[in-house]
Amino acid sequence: MSSNSGVSLRAPFAGRVLADFGAEVLKVDSPTSGDPMRDWGMAWVNGRVRWWSVQSRGKNLIKVDLKSRHGRELIEELVEVPT
């Protein structure tokens, strides 16, 4: 499983490419704010920006507080963390 918590252009694109090739990608967002890419662009379709629909395709989306111990433990359970 690949974890995708980046919000710039490179990380979401890389996660999308991995998903396109069959990887299980987990997109992690903050519980207080979503990915800023959700609002990029002017082409809205079905209440979403078309750009976001392209960048988020094939990903499992969750909101987790990575600043909390519980949030970090949850991610460690979901994603294999090398020791």
N, CA, C and O atoms as CSV, one atom per row, in Angstrom:
chain,resi,resn,atom,element,x,y,z
A,1,MET,N,N,0.851,-1.174,0.000
A,1,MET,CA,C,0.000,0.000,0.000
A,1,MET,C,C,0.892,1.230,0.000
A,1,MET,O,O,1.912,1.271,0.688
A,2,SER,N,N,0.511,2.202,-0.755
A,2,SER,CA,C,1.208,3.477,-0.803
A,2,SER,C,C,0.374,4.519,-0.075
A,2,SER,O,O,-0.845,4.570,-0.238
A,3,SER,N,N,1.031,5.351,0.729
A,3,SER,CA,C,0.337,6.434,1.425
A,3,SER,C,C,0.636,7.734,0.719
A,3,SER,O,O,1.789,8.014,0.390
A,4,ASN,N,N,-0.391,8.534,0.482
A,4,ASN,CA,C,-0.253,9.798,-0.232
A,4,ASN,C,C,-0.829,10.904,0.637
A,4,ASN,O,O,-2.046,11.073,0.710
A,5,SER,N,N,0.058,11.670,1.304
A,5,SER,CA,C,-0.430,12.760,2.141
A,5,SER,C,C,0.041,14.113,1.641
A,5,SER,O,O,-0.211,15.126,2.293
A,6,GLY,N,N,0.715,14.158,0.504
A,6,GLY,CA,C,1.196,15.412,-0.054
A,6,GLY,C,C,0.085,16.208,-0.704
A,6,GLY,O,O,-0.906,15.652,-1.176
A,7,VAL,N,N,0.267,17.533,-0.721
A,7,VAL,CA,C,-0.775,18.385,-1.290
A,7,VAL,C,C,-0.294,19.234,-2.458
A,7,VAL,O,O,-1.077,19.992,-3.032
A,8,SER,N,N,0.975,19.120,-2.817
A,8,SER,CA,C,1.428,19.871,-3.985
A,8,SER,C,C,1.118,19.055,-5.229
A,8,SER,O,O,0.462,18.018,-5.137
A,9,LEU,N,N,1.559,19.488,-6.345
A,9,LEU,CA,C,1.243,18.804,-7.597
A,9,LEU,C,C,1.929,17.444,-7.720
A,9,LEU,O,O,1.328,16.497,-8.228
A,10,ARG,N,N,3.160,17.336,-7.267
A,10,ARG,CA,C,3.927,16.102,-7.490
A,10,ARG,C,C,3.372,14.892,-6.740
A,10,ARG,O,O,3.198,13.826,-7.332
A,11,ALA,N,N,3.095,15.044,-5.458
A,11,ALA,CA,C,2.641,13.896,-4.662
A,11,ALA,C,C,1.296,13.350,-5.150
A,11,ALA,O,O,1.174,12.138,-5.323
A,12,PRO,N,N,0.276,14.196,-5.379
A,12,PRO,CA,C,-0.981,13.648,-5.886
A,12,PRO,C,C,-0.833,12.984,-7.253
A,12,PRO,O,O,-1.479,11.973,-7.527
A,13,PHE,N,N,0.015,13.550,-8.109
A,13,PHE,CA,C,0.235,12.956,-9.425
A,13,PHE,C,C,0.896,11.590,-9.287
A,13,PHE,O,O,0.486,10.630,-9.941
A,14,ALA,N,N,1.921,11.500,-8.435
A,14,ALA,CA,C,2.617,10.229,-8.234
A,14,ALA,C,C,1.660,9.183,-7.671
A,14,ALA,O,O,1.679,8.028,-8.098
A,15,GLY,N,N,0.824,9.583,-6.712
A,15,GLY,CA,C,-0.156,8.656,-6.159
A,15,GLY,C,C,-1.143,8.185,-7.203
A,15,GLY,O,O,-1.526,7.015,-7.213
A,16,ARG,N,N,-1.562,9.085,-8.088
A,16,ARG,CA,C,-2.492,8.716,-9.144
A,16,ARG,C,C,-1.847,7.729,-10.114
A,16,ARG,O,O,-2.492,6.766,-10.530
A,17,VAL,N,N,-0.594,7.952,-10.476
A,17,VAL,CA,C,0.103,7.040,-11.383
A,17,VAL,C,C,0.236,5.660,-10.738
A,17,VAL,O,O,0.013,4.645,-11.398
A,18,LEU,N,N,0.597,5.616,-9.453
A,18,LEU,CA,C,0.689,4.329,-8.759
A,18,LEU,C,C,-0.663,3.614,-8.764
A,18,LEU,O,O,-0.729,2.406,-8.993
A,19,ALA,N,N,-1.738,4.361,-8.510
A,19,ALA,CA,C,-3.081,3.775,-8.538
A,19,ALA,C,C,-3.428,3.284,-9.940
A,19,ALA,O,O,-4.029,2.222,-10.097
A,20,ASP,N,N,-3.049,4.056,-10.956
A,20,ASP,CA,C,-3.313,3.654,-12.341
A,20,ASP,C,C,-2.627,2.331,-12.680
A,20,ASP,O,O,-3.121,1.561,-13.503
A,21,PHE,N,N,-1.474,2.074,-12.033
A,21,PHE,CA,C,-0.744,0.829,-12.285
A,21,PHE,C,C,-1.143,-0.281,-11.324
A,21,PHE,O,O,-0.518,-1.342,-11.304
A,22,GLY,N,N,-2.193,-0.038,-10.518
A,22,GLY,CA,C,-2.728,-1.107,-9.684
A,22,GLY,C,C,-2.366,-1.064,-8.215
A,22,GLY,O,O,-2.794,-1.932,-7.455
A,23,ALA,N,N,-1.588,-0.075,-7.791
A,23,ALA,CA,C,-1.240,0.004,-6.376
A,23,ALA,C,C,-2.456,0.452,-5.567
A,23,ALA,O,O,-3.305,1.193,-6.063
A,24,GLU,N,N,-2.528,-0.001,-4.332
A,24,GLU,CA,C,-3.553,0.467,-3.412
A,24,GLU,C,C,-3.009,1.748,-2.764
A,24,GLU,O,O,-2.039,1.699,-2.007
A,25,VAL,N,N,-3.627,2.874,-3.060
A,25,VAL,CA,C,-3.137,4.171,-2.594
A,25,VAL,C,C,-4.104,4.727,-1.562
A,25,VAL,O,O,-5.310,4.795,-1.800
A,26,LEU,N,N,-3.567,5.123,-0.416
A,26,LEU,CA,C,-4.340,5.700,0.666
A,26,LEU,C,C,-4.035,7.192,0.730
A,26,LEU,O,O,-2.921,7.579,1.083
A,27,LYS,N,N,-5.014,8.036,0.393
A,27,LYS,CA,C,-4.859,9.495,0.428
A,27,LYS,C,C,-5.271,9.963,1.814
A,27,LYS,O,O,-6.425,9.797,2.208
A,28,VAL,N,N,-4.345,10.544,2.552
A,28,VAL,CA,C,-4.583,10.987,3.928
A,28,VAL,C,C,-4.740,12.500,3.957
A,28,VAL,O,O,-3.842,13.240,3.557
A,29,ASP,N,N,-5.894,12.947,4.437
A,29,ASP,CA,C,-6.161,14.379,4.590
A,29,ASP,C,C,-6.275,14.729,6.062
A,29,ASP,O,O,-6.560,13.872,6.898
A,30,SER,N,N,-6.051,15.987,6.367
A,30,SER,CA,C,-6.265,16.506,7.715
A,30,SER,C,C,-7.763,16.522,8.000
A,30,SER,O,O,-8.556,16.792,7.098
A,31,PRO,N,N,-8.165,16.233,9.247
A,31,PRO,CA,C,-9.599,16.274,9.558
A,31,PRO,C,C,-10.169,17.690,9.572
A,31,PRO,O,O,-11.385,17.866,9.488
A,32,THR,N,N,-9.315,18.688,9.675
A,32,THR,CA,C,-9.796,20.075,9.743
A,32,THR,C,C,-9.830,20.767,8.396
A,32,THR,O,O,-10.542,21.756,8.227
A,33,SER,N,N,-9.075,20.264,7.439
A,33,SER,CA,C,-9.080,20.880,6.106
A,33,SER,C,C,-8.758,19.820,5.067
A,33,SER,O,O,-7.923,18.946,5.298
A,34,GLY,N,N,-9.408,19.900,3.947
A,34,GLY,CA,C,-9.132,18.945,2.881
A,34,GLY,C,C,-7.960,19.390,2.034
A,34,GLY,O,O,-7.360,20.436,2.280
A,35,ASP,N,N,-7.650,18.612,1.065
A,35,ASP,CA,C,-6.577,18.931,0.128
A,35,ASP,C,C,-6.958,20.183,-0.660
A,35,ASP,O,O,-8.057,20.239,-1.211
A,36,PRO,N,N,-6.083,21.189,-0.729
A,36,PRO,CA,C,-6.396,22.409,-1.482
A,36,PRO,C,C,-6.678,22.154,-2.959
A,36,PRO,O,O,-7.327,22.967,-3.618
A,37,MET,N,N,-6.194,21.032,-3.477
A,37,MET,CA,C,-6.439,20.722,-4.891
A,37,MET,C,C,-7.919,20.482,-5.175
A,37,MET,O,O,-8.336,20.521,-6.333
A,38,ARG,N,N,-8.720,20.234,-4.136
A,38,ARG,CA,C,-10.157,20.026,-4.327
A,38,ARG,C,C,-10.826,21.252,-4.938
A,38,ARG,O,O,-11.885,21.140,-5.555
A,39,ASP,N,N,-10.216,22.414,-4.769
A,39,ASP,CA,C,-10.819,23.660,-5.253
A,39,ASP,C,C,-10.094,24.272,-6.444
A,39,ASP,O,O,-10.450,25.368,-6.875
A,40,TRP,N,N,-9.087,23.592,-6.987
A,40,TRP,CA,C,-8.343,24.141,-8.125
A,40,TRP,C,C,-9.186,24.074,-9.384
A,40,TRP,O,O,-9.890,23.091,-9.619
A,41,GLY,N,N,-9.114,25.103,-10.179
A,41,GLY,CA,C,-9.738,25.088,-11.501
A,41,GLY,C,C,-11.147,25.644,-11.515
A,41,GLY,O,O,-11.738,25.930,-10.474
A,42,MET,N,N,-11.658,25.787,-12.702
A,42,MET,CA,C,-12.972,26.386,-12.895
A,42,MET,C,C,-14.012,25.384,-13.405
A,42,MET,O,O,-15.204,25.692,-13.400
A,43,ALA,N,N,-13.600,24.220,-13.835
A,43,ALA,CA,C,-14.538,23.268,-14.437
A,43,ALA,C,C,-15.160,22.387,-13.356
A,43,ALA,O,O,-14.562,21.401,-12.925
A,44,TRP,N,N,-16.358,22.750,-12.926
A,44,TRP,CA,C,-17.072,21.995,-11.911
A,44,TRP,C,C,-18.003,20.986,-12.582
A,44,TRP,O,O,-18.730,21.336,-13.511
A,45,VAL,N,N,-17.982,19.731,-12.111
A,45,VAL,CA,C,-18.854,18.685,-12.612
A,45,VAL,C,C,-19.416,17.930,-11.403
A,45,VAL,O,O,-18.659,17.406,-10.586
A,46,ASN,N,N,-20.728,17.880,-11.296
A,46,ASN,CA,C,-21.383,17.184,-10.183
A,46,ASN,C,C,-20.876,17.648,-8.816
A,46,ASN,O,O,-20.670,16.832,-7.918
A,47,GLY,N,N,-20.677,18.947,-8.663
A,47,GLY,CA,C,-20.262,19.502,-7.376
A,47,GLY,C,C,-18.793,19.363,-7.052
A,47,GLY,O,O,-18.375,19.694,-5.942
A,48,ARG,N,N,-18.006,18.886,-7.982
A,48,ARG,CA,C,-16.563,18.736,-7.773
A,48,ARG,C,C,-15.801,19.409,-8.895
A,48,ARG,O,O,-16.287,19.520,-10.020
A,49,VAL,N,N,-14.601,19.857,-8.572
A,49,VAL,CA,C,-13.711,20.380,-9.599
A,49,VAL,C,C,-13.216,19.201,-10.429
A,49,VAL,O,O,-12.779,18.190,-9.879
A,50,ARG,N,N,-13.283,19.327,-11.731
A,50,ARG,CA,C,-12.860,18.233,-12.611
A,50,ARG,C,C,-11.421,17.809,-12.307
A,50,ARG,O,O,-11.108,16.619,-12.341
A,51,TRP,N,N,-10.554,18.764,-12.014
A,51,TRP,CA,C,-9.149,18.478,-11.701
A,51,TRP,C,C,-9.052,17.501,-10.538
A,51,TRP,O,O,-8.256,16.563,-10.584
A,52,TRP,N,N,-9.857,17.709,-9.488
A,52,TRP,CA,C,-9.797,16.844,-8.311
A,52,TRP,C,C,-10.249,15.425,-8.663
A,52,TRP,O,O,-9.669,14.450,-8.184
A,53,SER,N,N,-11.263,15.310,-9.483
A,53,SER,CA,C,-11.735,13.983,-9.879
A,53,SER,C,C,-10.645,13.191,-10.592
A,53,SER,O,O,-10.546,11.975,-10.429
A,54,VAL,N,N,-9.836,13.876,-11.375
A,54,VAL,CA,C,-8.733,13.216,-12.077
A,54,VAL,C,C,-7.636,12.833,-11.090
A,54,VAL,O,O,-7.145,11.704,-11.124
A,55,GLN,N,N,-7.243,13.754,-10.211
A,55,GLN,CA,C,-6.129,13.500,-9.292
A,55,GLN,C,C,-6.467,12.489,-8.199
A,55,GLN,O,O,-5.569,11.817,-7.690
A,56,SER,N,N,-7.726,12.368,-7.832
A,56,SER,CA,C,-8.079,11.463,-6.731
A,56,SER,C,C,-8.540,10.093,-7.209
A,56,SER,O,O,-8.840,9.225,-6.389
A,57,ARG,N,N,-8.602,9.887,-8.500
A,57,ARG,CA,C,-9.124,8.609,-8.994
A,57,ARG,C,C,-8.237,7.448,-8.538
A,57,ARG,O,O,-7.010,7.538,-8.515
A,58,GLY,N,N,-8.899,6.379,-8.186
A,58,GLY,CA,C,-8.187,5.165,-7.787
A,58,GLY,C,C,-7.624,5.187,-6.385
A,58,GLY,O,O,-6.967,4.228,-5.979
A,59,LYS,N,N,-7.858,6.253,-5.624
A,59,LYS,CA,C,-7.305,6.364,-4.274
A,59,LYS,C,C,-8.399,6.139,-3.236
A,59,LYS,O,O,-9.568,6.449,-3.466
A,60,ASN,N,N,-8.000,5.598,-2.097
A,60,ASN,CA,C,-8.875,5.511,-0.939
A,60,ASN,C,C,-8.618,6.764,-0.109
A,60,ASN,O,O,-7.477,7.036,0.263
A,61,LEU,N,N,-9.655,7.516,0.181
A,61,LEU,CA,C,-9.501,8.796,0.876
A,61,LEU,C,C,-9.954,8.681,2.319
A,61,LEU,O,O,-11.056,8.203,2.592
A,62,ILE,N,N,-9.089,9.126,3.267
A,62,ILE,CA,C,-9.452,9.160,4.680
A,62,ILE,C,C,-8.954,10.460,5.296
A,62,ILE,O,O,-8.021,11.087,4.793
A,63,LYS,N,N,-9.593,10.853,6.393
A,63,LYS,CA,C,-9.150,12.018,7.158
A,63,LYS,C,C,-8.623,11.522,8.497
A,63,LYS,O,O,-9.329,10.838,9.238
A,64,VAL,N,N,-7.370,11.876,8.800
A,64,VAL,CA,C,-6.716,11.427,10.022
A,64,VAL,C,C,-5.886,12.578,10.583
A,64,VAL,O,O,-5.214,13.293,9.840
A,65,ASP,N,N,-5.942,12.746,11.894
A,65,ASP,CA,C,-5.118,13.757,12.556
A,65,ASP,C,C,-3.738,13.154,12.809
A,65,ASP,O,O,-3.546,12.427,13.784
A,66,LEU,N,N,-2.784,13.453,11.939
A,66,LEU,CA,C,-1.439,12.893,12.067
A,66,LEU,C,C,-0.650,13.510,13.211
A,66,LEU,O,O,0.434,13.030,13.542
A,67,LYS,N,N,-1.177,14.567,13.819
A,67,LYS,CA,C,-0.525,15.181,14.979
A,67,LYS,C,C,-0.851,14.436,16.271
A,67,LYS,O,O,-0.179,14.615,17.287
A,68,SER,N,N,-1.886,13.601,16.223
A,68,SER,CA,C,-2.254,12.847,17.418
A,68,SER,C,C,-1.619,11.458,17.388
A,68,SER,O,O,-1.363,10.898,16.322
A,69,ARG,N,N,-1.374,10.920,18.572
A,69,ARG,CA,C,-0.786,9.581,18.670
A,69,ARG,C,C,-1.729,8.550,18.046
A,69,ARG,O,O,-1.285,7.655,17.327
A,70,HIS,N,N,-3.021,8.675,18.319
A,70,HIS,CA,C,-4.008,7.743,17.770
A,70,HIS,C,C,-3.985,7.772,16.235
A,70,HIS,O,O,-4.051,6.723,15.595
A,71,GLY,N,N,-3.891,8.963,15.651
A,71,GLY,CA,C,-3.853,9.087,14.196
A,71,GLY,C,C,-2.627,8.422,13.603
A,71,GLY,O,O,-2.721,7.723,12.594
A,72,ARG,N,N,-1.481,8.635,14.222
A,72,ARG,CA,C,-0.246,8.007,13.729
A,72,ARG,C,C,-0.305,6.489,13.866
A,72,ARG,O,O,0.140,5.764,12.976
A,73,GLU,N,N,-0.857,6.006,14.987
A,73,GLU,CA,C,-0.984,4.562,15.178
A,73,GLU,C,C,-1.924,3.956,14.135
A,73,GLU,O,O,-1.679,2.859,13.634
A,74,LEU,N,N,-2.993,4.673,13.815
A,74,LEU,CA,C,-3.928,4.189,12.801
A,74,LEU,C,C,-3.231,4.035,11.450
A,74,LEU,O,O,-3.398,3.020,10.775
A,75,ILE,N,N,-2.463,5.029,11.063
A,75,ILE,CA,C,-1.746,4.958,9.779
A,75,ILE,C,C,-0.730,3.837,9.784
A,75,ILE,O,O,-0.568,3.141,8.781
A,76,GLU,N,N,-0.031,3.650,10.922
A,76,GLU,CA,C,0.944,2.556,11.014
A,76,GLU,C,C,0.267,1.193,10.865
A,76,GLU,O,O,0.866,0.258,10.333
A,77,GLU,N,N,-0.983,1.076,11.333
A,77,GLU,CA,C,-1.721,-0.167,11.157
A,77,GLU,C,C,-2.112,-0.391,9.704
A,77,GLU,O,O,-2.115,-1.524,9.222
A,78,LEU,N,N,-2.441,0.689,9.010
A,78,LEU,CA,C,-2.904,0.590,7.629
A,78,LEU,C,C,-1.761,0.430,6.629
A,78,LEU,O,O,-1.922,-0.215,5.593
A,79,VAL,N,N,-0.617,1.015,6.939
A,79,VAL,CA,C,0.522,1.019,6.020
A,79,VAL,C,C,1.679,0.312,6.700
A,79,VAL,O,O,1.993,0.602,7.854
A,80,GLU,N,N,2.305,-0.596,6.009
A,80,GLU,CA,C,3.455,-1.288,6.576
A,80,GLU,C,C,4.591,-0.292,6.750
A,80,GLU,O,O,5.054,0.309,5.781
A,81,VAL,N,N,5.038,-0.119,7.992
A,81,VAL,CA,C,6.113,0.820,8.312
A,81,VAL,C,C,7.380,0.021,8.606
A,81,VAL,O,O,7.394,-0.776,9.544
A,82,PRO,N,N,8.443,0.215,7.828
A,82,PRO,CA,C,9.697,-0.519,8.088
A,82,PRO,C,C,10.283,-0.095,9.425
A,82,PRO,O,O,10.211,1.074,9.807
A,83,THR,N,N,10.862,-1.056,10.130
A,83,THR,CA,C,11.465,-0.758,11.438
A,83,THR,C,C,12.956,-0.758,11.353
A,83,THR,O,O,13.631,-0.527,12.356
